[in-house]
Amino acid sequence: MHSIIVDGKTVSPSKVICVGRNYVEHIAELGNELPDEMVVFIKPNSAISAELKAFHQGPLHYEGELCFVYQGGRFSAVGFGLDLTKRDLQSKLKAKGLPWERAKAFDGAAVLGEFVSIEQIDDSLRLELMINDQLVQSGGVDLMMYKPDIILRELQQFITLQDGDVVMTGTPKGVGVIRAGDHFRAAVYAKDQLLTSAKWQAKN
């Protein structure tokens, strides 16, 4: 089982649950329609990785996301994650009305930084992603269509969340292609205080 780090301890999530199309400007940049209800898809434990790759049977795109660890009936910890996507393949699958797993659930498709405990989730919680020292993504709870408490409530209506599971909450605008050698630097803030950060260098 692949694992994550939460407050310095190793945790093995049974799955990663992802919310898609949760930021209006990101929906617009990809030319998608606003969803009538929350879009949900799942990445298996085998998708979890601490290594960032630029290529997996084709070019990969990054999507920076606020991620939460489920524990004891609530989101107990927060971290930064990259939802890696085979964009061309995803577009072809969507056009045919087919599932996204080949484009979203491959090995290494959920690159996760370290998580830290959090007592309260409010609109001040946000992420920043820098690539090669250039800010490419910035956004957070205040811009989400579905806030974390709504996400949790919706998920619990149809799927069992197990302690340690990770929920990725969607990406703000600014997604793009990963290039080998790119330096990624990510951070999560609450009330402008740094909670956790992560760094990766993209490999082929």
Backbone bond lengths (Angstrom), bond angles and torsions (degrees), N, CA, C in turn:
res aa  C-N    CA-C-N  psi(-1)  N-CA   C-N-CA  omega(-1)  CA-C   N-CA-C  phi
1 M - - - 1.463 - - 1.530 110.85 -
2 H 1.304 116.34 133.39 1.454 120.76 176.01 1.528 108.97 -76.66
3 S 1.332 116.39 156.18 1.457 119.59 -171.38 1.517 112.18 -134.96
4 I 1.338 114.81 166.26 1.455 124.05 173.91 1.519 107.95 -125.30
5 I 1.334 115.84 170.90 1.468 121.10 177.43 1.525 108.50 -112.85
6 V 1.332 115.63 124.20 1.464 122.38 178.07 1.520 108.06 -125.02
7 D 1.340 115.91 114.66 1.474 120.69 -177.38 1.527 111.67 51.50
8 G 1.330 115.50 40.41 1.458 120.67 176.95 1.513 115.37 81.17
9 K 1.335 118.00 -1.51 1.462 121.95 -179.39 1.523 110.38 -109.08
10 T 1.319 116.15 149.36 1.453 122.13 -178.80 1.519 110.71 -84.69
11 V 1.326 116.02 130.24 1.460 123.09 179.23 1.520 108.13 -130.66
12 S 1.333 117.09 138.72 1.461 121.55 179.06 1.524 110.04 -111.52
13 P 1.330 117.78 101.24 1.470 120.16 179.62 1.531 110.77 -68.13
14 S 1.326 116.18 144.89 1.462 119.06 175.58 1.517 110.73 -75.00
15 K 1.340 116.25 -24.88 1.469 121.02 -177.29 1.518 109.51 -165.88
16 V 1.325 114.95 165.73 1.465 122.98 172.89 1.523 106.78 -119.43
17 I 1.325 116.52 120.58 1.462 121.26 -179.58 1.525 107.87 -103.30
18 C 1.318 116.11 128.76 1.461 121.30 -173.65 1.526 111.37 -115.99
19 V 1.317 115.42 138.18 1.461 122.02 174.23 1.520 107.46 -102.94
20 G 1.313 116.47 125.18 1.457 120.90 179.62 1.520 111.70 -103.09
21 R 1.337 116.18 158.44 1.463 122.29 175.00 1.534 111.86 52.54
22 N 1.330 116.19 53.87 1.458 120.65 -177.51 1.521 112.93 -106.98
23 Y 1.351 117.00 -1.79 1.465 121.80 177.26 1.532 107.56 -126.45
24 V 1.319 116.87 125.28 1.463 121.26 -173.54 1.523 111.85 -59.10
25 E 1.349 117.89 -43.19 1.462 119.89 -176.44 1.529 111.87 -68.65
26 H 1.333 117.02 -30.90 1.469 119.57 175.57 1.524 110.52 -69.45
27 I 1.320 116.95 -39.55 1.467 120.37 176.49 1.524 109.74 -57.94
28 A 1.334 116.02 -42.32 1.462 120.75 -179.18 1.519 111.79 -66.71
29 E 1.354 117.69 -40.39 1.461 119.22 -175.48 1.526 112.27 -67.98
30 L 1.345 117.09 -23.35 1.460 120.43 177.43 1.523 112.13 -98.27
31 G 1.328 116.36 -0.78 1.455 119.59 178.18 1.510 114.26 70.72
32 N 1.338 116.83 27.03 1.463 121.48 179.54 1.519 111.24 -90.99
33 E 1.327 116.04 163.76 1.452 121.22 176.02 1.522 110.07 -87.41
34 L 1.332 116.14 150.41 1.464 120.13 173.26 1.520 108.71 -63.84
35 P 1.323 118.22 130.68 1.462 119.92 -177.69 1.526 111.90 -76.35
36 D 1.338 115.28 149.79 1.460 120.92 176.19 1.522 111.33 -77.06
37 E 1.320 116.42 -24.60 1.461 121.81 177.21 1.518 108.45 -147.41
38 M 1.314 116.04 171.11 1.456 121.26 -174.58 1.534 111.25 -61.79
39 V 1.337 116.02 130.05 1.461 121.80 178.50 1.527 108.77 -87.99
40 V 1.333 116.64 127.64 1.463 121.36 -176.19 1.529 110.06 -131.76
41 F 1.316 116.12 135.63 1.460 120.84 170.44 1.521 108.38 -143.54
42 I 1.321 116.69 166.21 1.464 121.05 -171.86 1.525 110.71 -124.72
43 K 1.325 114.59 138.66 1.460 121.77 169.47 1.534 107.21 -108.40
44 P 1.321 118.42 136.62 1.459 120.00 179.40 1.523 112.11 -74.21
45 N 1.315 115.80 168.18 1.461 120.70 176.43 1.525 110.99 -54.92
46 S 1.323 117.53 -34.37 1.471 121.50 -177.99 1.519 112.86 -65.86
47 A 1.343 118.48 -13.93 1.466 121.42 177.93 1.522 112.53 -80.89
48 I 1.335 117.77 -16.13 1.460 122.10 -175.77 1.529 110.40 -70.23
49 S 1.337 115.64 135.01 1.458 120.46 179.94 1.524 110.12 -153.11
50 A 1.321 116.07 155.00 1.466 121.81 171.39 1.520 110.45 -104.16
51 E 1.341 116.97 1.91 1.463 122.80 -177.69 1.516 110.03 -111.44
52 L 1.319 116.78 135.44 1.458 122.46 -178.89 1.525 109.83 -100.61
53 K 1.325 115.97 124.72 1.450 121.09 178.41 1.527 110.17 -114.73
54 A 1.320 115.59 148.95 1.462 121.74 179.45 1.518 112.21 -95.33
55 F 1.340 116.60 -10.53 1.461 119.65 -172.04 1.521 109.64 -146.60
56 H 1.339 116.48 133.84 1.462 122.64 173.05 1.524 106.99 -151.06
57 Q 1.300 115.97 91.97 1.472 122.27 -173.97 1.536 111.62 60.98
58 G 1.313 116.64 14.50 1.451 122.80 -178.49 1.513 109.68 157.93
59 P 1.338 118.63 170.91 1.464 122.06 179.86 1.531 111.11 -62.82
60 L 1.331 115.48 148.53 1.463 121.60 178.94 1.524 110.38 -115.47
61 H 1.328 115.35 147.90 1.454 122.32 174.70 1.529 109.30 -111.15
62 Y 1.321 116.24 149.52 1.467 121.99 178.26 1.534 110.06 -98.92
63 E 1.321 115.37 149.15 1.462 123.29 169.57 1.529 106.88 -140.51
64 G 1.328 117.82 108.70 1.458 121.69 -179.77 1.524 111.39 -78.66
65 E 1.332 116.52 136.39 1.458 119.67 -173.63 1.534 112.56 -142.85
66 L 1.339 114.83 145.91 1.459 120.24 164.87 1.520 108.12 -72.68
67 C 1.324 115.90 130.81 1.466 121.19 -177.57 1.526 109.57 -124.96
68 F 1.314 115.02 146.56 1.460 120.68 -179.55 1.522 110.73 -126.41
69 V 1.332 115.23 146.25 1.458 121.69 172.07 1.526 108.33 -98.67
70 Y 1.313 115.36 130.33 1.473 121.55 177.85 1.525 109.21 -87.30
71 Q 1.325 115.79 130.36 1.466 120.75 179.48 1.523 108.56 -155.75
72 G 1.320 116.71 127.17 1.456 120.64 174.04 1.516 114.19 61.86
73 G 1.330 116.80 35.27 1.454 120.20 175.59 1.515 115.69 86.92
74 R 1.343 117.93 4.91 1.467 119.74 -178.75 1.518 109.79 -148.61
75 F 1.335 115.72 170.85 1.458 120.93 171.18 1.526 107.52 -81.19
76 S 1.324 115.84 110.86 1.463 121.01 -170.63 1.520 113.99 -102.66
77 A 1.332 117.52 -15.91 1.464 120.50 -177.93 1.515 109.17 -146.72
78 V 1.335 115.63 153.37 1.461 121.37 -178.08 1.521 109.82 -126.67
79 G 1.319 115.55 150.46 1.453 121.12 176.58 1.513 109.80 -158.94
80 F 1.321 115.30 -178.17 1.468 121.51 178.51 1.519 108.90 -108.60
81 G 1.320 115.46 139.68 1.453 119.74 177.23 1.511 112.35 -138.06
82 L 1.317 116.11 154.28 1.455 123.17 173.80 1.525 108.52 -110.68
83 D 1.317 115.08 118.19 1.459 122.00 173.11 1.517 106.04 -88.36
84 L 1.337 117.50 104.50 1.457 121.33 -178.46 1.525 109.97 -85.52
85 T 1.327 114.75 140.21 1.458 121.15 -171.48 1.522 111.31 -136.57
86 K 1.329 116.02 136.34 1.455 121.51 168.25 1.529 105.97 -87.91
87 R 1.331 116.65 90.21 1.465 121.58 -167.30 1.529 112.65 -63.32
88 D 1.332 117.48 -44.27 1.464 119.25 -179.05 1.522 110.56 -62.21
89 L 1.327 115.88 -43.60 1.459 119.92 179.33 1.519 111.04 -65.88
90 Q 1.329 116.69 -41.56 1.458 119.94 178.63 1.530 110.73 -59.59
91 S 1.319 116.55 -42.82 1.464 120.14 179.81 1.519 111.59 -61.50
92 K 1.327 116.65 -41.45 1.463 120.21 178.13 1.529 111.24 -64.19
93 L 1.327 116.33 -43.14 1.466 120.61 -179.66 1.525 110.88 -64.86
94 K 1.348 116.55 -43.46 1.462 120.09 179.15 1.524 111.04 -62.10
95 A 1.326 116.56 -40.25 1.461 120.46 -178.54 1.524 111.66 -62.53
96 K 1.335 116.36 -29.25 1.466 121.28 179.82 1.530 112.53 -95.13
97 G 1.340 116.71 1.62 1.458 120.11 -179.02 1.515 113.27 70.19
98 L 1.340 116.80 26.79 1.463 121.65 -177.76 1.523 111.71 -100.07
99 P 1.339 117.93 159.75 1.473 121.15 179.33 1.529 112.13 -61.80
100 W 1.345 115.37 160.53 1.465 121.95 -174.34 1.528 114.36 -95.45
101 E 1.321 118.91 -2.07 1.468 119.38 -168.15 1.520 114.17 -52.39
102 R 1.322 118.04 -40.56 1.468 119.82 -179.54 1.528 112.22 -61.37
103 A 1.325 116.82 -25.69 1.462 121.35 -177.94 1.517 113.27 -98.79
104 K 1.341 117.43 -12.00 1.461 120.40 -171.89 1.531 114.74 -129.15
105 A 1.330 118.16 -20.93 1.471 120.33 -169.40 1.516 113.64 -114.14
106 F 1.329 117.15 15.74 1.460 121.32 -179.00 1.529 111.05 -71.25
107 D 1.326 115.91 165.43 1.472 121.13 178.63 1.528 109.90 -57.70
108 G 1.328 116.69 130.31 1.461 121.67 178.68 1.504 114.64 84.01
109 A 1.342 118.34 10.39 1.468 121.45 -174.78 1.519 114.20 -83.03
110 A 1.327 117.98 -6.46 1.471 121.85 176.99 1.521 108.40 -125.08
111 V 1.327 116.05 94.63 1.468 121.58 -178.80 1.523 107.82 -92.98
112 L 1.320 116.50 114.62 1.461 121.08 -170.21 1.523 111.39 -119.78
113 G 1.335 115.48 133.30 1.456 121.57 173.37 1.520 110.91 -83.22
114 E 1.330 116.74 -169.34 1.460 120.84 -179.59 1.529 110.51 -80.48
115 F 1.331 114.76 143.89 1.461 122.07 -179.54 1.529 110.17 -102.49
116 V 1.332 114.37 148.94 1.468 120.57 176.04 1.521 108.82 -128.83
117 S 1.323 115.44 148.37 1.458 120.33 -179.84 1.519 111.20 -62.35
118 I 1.315 115.41 147.43 1.458 121.38 178.74 1.520 108.39 -141.16
119 E 1.319 116.04 134.51 1.465 120.30 -178.58 1.513 111.68 -91.45
120 Q 1.336 116.73 -34.50 1.455 120.78 -174.86 1.519 110.02 -133.71
121 I 1.321 116.21 138.45 1.460 122.17 176.63 1.518 107.80 -115.63
122 D 1.338 116.59 116.25 1.465 119.61 179.48 1.524 109.64 -133.87
123 D 1.320 116.65 -175.54 1.464 121.55 -174.53 1.522 113.67 -68.19
124 S 1.337 118.15 -8.92 1.466 119.85 179.26 1.521 112.12 -82.17
125 L 1.329 117.74 -10.91 1.465 121.43 -178.02 1.529 109.21 -74.25
126 R 1.334 116.35 124.20 1.463 119.57 -174.53 1.520 110.58 -151.80
127 L 1.324 114.57 166.46 1.458 121.60 178.27 1.512 110.74 -121.09
128 E 1.319 114.73 158.29 1.462 122.46 168.30 1.520 107.68 -136.61
129 L 1.338 115.70 140.46 1.458 120.92 175.77 1.520 109.30 -128.87
130 M 1.319 115.34 124.46 1.466 122.72 176.23 1.522 108.27 -110.30
131 I 1.337 116.12 137.53 1.461 121.39 172.01 1.520 107.28 -123.64
132 N 1.318 114.85 121.17 1.476 120.96 -177.45 1.525 110.06 52.55
133 D 1.340 115.66 43.55 1.470 125.05 176.32 1.529 113.70 68.14
134 Q 1.315 117.65 15.07 1.459 121.75 175.46 1.531 109.02 -111.56
135 L 1.335 116.92 129.82 1.453 121.07 178.40 1.525 109.42 -70.29
136 V 1.335 116.80 121.14 1.468 120.51 -178.45 1.529 112.68 -114.71
137 Q 1.336 117.40 -26.65 1.461 120.21 178.56 1.523 110.48 -140.52
138 S 1.319 115.40 139.54 1.462 122.13 176.36 1.521 107.75 -152.92
139 G 1.312 116.60 129.81 1.462 120.01 -179.49 1.512 110.16 171.34
140 G 1.309 115.01 172.60 1.448 117.36 -178.58 1.512 112.61 -171.75
141 V 1.322 114.40 -156.02 1.460 121.63 -172.26 1.522 111.78 -57.56
142 D 1.329 117.44 -36.12 1.472 119.61 -176.48 1.526 112.48 -63.95
143 L 1.346 117.78 -22.55 1.462 121.62 -179.16 1.528 113.23 -98.44
144 M 1.319 117.67 -4.88 1.460 120.65 -176.14 1.530 111.70 -73.22
145 M 1.327 115.99 139.94 1.455 120.71 171.47 1.524 110.45 -71.21
146 Y 1.329 115.42 -39.86 1.472 122.02 177.75 1.527 107.52 -116.14
147 K 1.321 116.26 111.89 1.460 121.23 -179.17 1.533 109.62 -72.33
148 P 1.333 117.52 161.72 1.468 120.12 -177.59 1.530 114.98 -53.62
149 D 1.333 118.33 -39.11 1.469 118.86 -179.49 1.525 110.91 -67.09
150 I 1.330 117.03 -35.88 1.463 120.53 177.34 1.523 109.92 -69.83
151 I 1.331 116.81 -41.66 1.462 120.80 177.83 1.518 110.36 -56.41
152 L 1.326 116.38 -48.69 1.457 120.46 -178.76 1.523 110.93 -60.97
153 R 1.303 116.65 -45.64 1.465 120.62 -178.95 1.525 111.28 -62.70
154 E 1.340 116.89 -42.74 1.468 120.83 179.69 1.531 110.87 -64.58
155 L 1.323 117.25 -44.74 1.465 120.26 -178.98 1.518 111.49 -61.68
156 Q 1.325 116.07 -41.36 1.460 120.09 -176.82 1.523 112.87 -66.79
157 Q 1.333 117.01 -12.42 1.456 120.08 178.33 1.525 112.72 -76.08
158 F 1.360 116.79 -20.54 1.457 116.70 -174.79 1.529 115.30 -139.02
159 I 1.326 118.40 -4.97 1.457 119.10 -178.90 1.529 109.64 -143.11
160 T 1.332 115.62 143.95 1.460 120.56 178.11 1.519 109.48 -83.09
161 L 1.318 115.91 120.78 1.459 121.46 174.00 1.520 108.35 -91.51
162 Q 1.322 115.04 130.37 1.458 120.45 178.60 1.522 109.24 -105.37
163 D 1.327 115.99 148.53 1.457 119.96 179.94 1.527 110.14 -53.48
164 G 1.326 115.83 129.98 1.453 121.54 -179.09 1.512 113.85 100.49
165 D 1.339 117.41 -14.03 1.461 119.63 177.86 1.523 110.56 -62.47
166 V 1.330 115.78 147.65 1.459 122.57 179.50 1.524 109.32 -106.91
167 V 1.333 116.22 136.21 1.459 121.84 174.62 1.523 108.07 -117.48
168 M 1.345 115.81 120.74 1.462 122.41 176.19 1.526 107.58 -97.11
169 T 1.336 117.25 131.41 1.468 120.51 -164.26 1.521 115.27 -104.51
170 G 1.324 118.09 16.36 1.452 120.39 178.95 1.521 112.35 100.29
171 T 1.330 115.51 166.96 1.461 120.55 -172.88 1.525 111.70 -122.69
172 P 1.333 117.53 139.97 1.466 120.02 172.16 1.529 110.78 -75.14
173 K 1.324 116.50 174.83 1.464 120.36 -179.35 1.532 110.55 -61.75
174 G 1.331 114.48 159.50 1.460 119.87 177.24 1.511 114.46 110.84
175 V 1.342 118.20 13.81 1.455 120.53 179.34 1.525 110.01 -70.09
176 G 1.339 115.44 160.75 1.455 117.88 -178.99 1.510 112.62 -175.17
177 V 1.320 116.27 -176.46 1.454 122.69 -175.99 1.529 110.20 -78.55
178 I 1.324 116.05 146.37 1.463 122.80 175.67 1.521 108.18 -94.37
179 R 1.317 115.99 134.72 1.467 120.72 177.38 1.523 109.41 -117.13
180 A 1.310 115.61 135.76 1.465 120.33 179.71 1.520 109.90 -53.20
181 G 1.320 116.09 132.86 1.455 121.48 -179.13 1.514 113.86 95.70
182 D 1.338 118.29 -15.42 1.471 121.05 178.31 1.523 110.64 -58.98
183 H 1.328 115.09 139.65 1.467 121.02 176.15 1.536 108.74 -101.53
184 F 1.308 116.04 118.24 1.459 122.77 178.65 1.529 109.41 -101.53
185 R 1.326 115.99 132.76 1.460 121.08 175.49 1.526 107.91 -133.49
186 A 1.319 116.43 119.15 1.465 122.09 -173.73 1.524 110.49 -121.12
187 A 1.326 115.04 152.00 1.463 119.98 179.40 1.526 109.78 -148.64
188 V 1.334 114.83 150.05 1.466 122.74 174.59 1.519 107.78 -120.61
189 Y 1.333 115.42 130.78 1.455 121.51 -178.10 1.528 110.64 -123.42
190 A 1.325 115.67 151.94 1.462 122.86 168.63 1.521 107.07 -137.28
191 K 1.346 115.44 126.10 1.469 120.36 -174.82 1.529 110.72 51.46
192 D 1.335 115.58 39.46 1.470 125.03 177.85 1.518 113.92 64.21
193 Q 1.324 116.96 13.68 1.462 120.70 174.08 1.523 108.96 -102.08
194 L 1.328 116.36 133.00 1.458 121.09 -179.20 1.523 110.51 -68.48
195 L 1.338 115.76 126.41 1.464 120.72 178.03 1.523 111.69 -98.52
196 T 1.324 116.55 -44.37 1.459 121.03 -179.12 1.517 109.11 -160.35
197 S 1.312 116.64 155.67 1.463 120.92 -179.20 1.523 109.10 -143.07
198 A 1.324 115.57 166.16 1.458 121.02 -179.27 1.522 109.32 -151.77
199 K 1.332 115.51 152.78 1.452 121.07 177.59 1.532 109.13 -136.91
200 W 1.329 115.19 140.23 1.453 120.70 175.26 1.522 109.27 -142.65
201 Q 1.317 116.54 153.36 1.454 121.78 167.34 1.527 107.29 -117.95
202 A 1.324 116.66 125.04 1.446 121.66 -174.80 1.537 110.62 -68.63
203 K 1.337 114.59 134.76 1.460 121.45 178.47 1.519 110.23 -116.30
204 N 1.307 116.09 157.79 1.466 120.40 175.43 1.519 110.43 -70.38
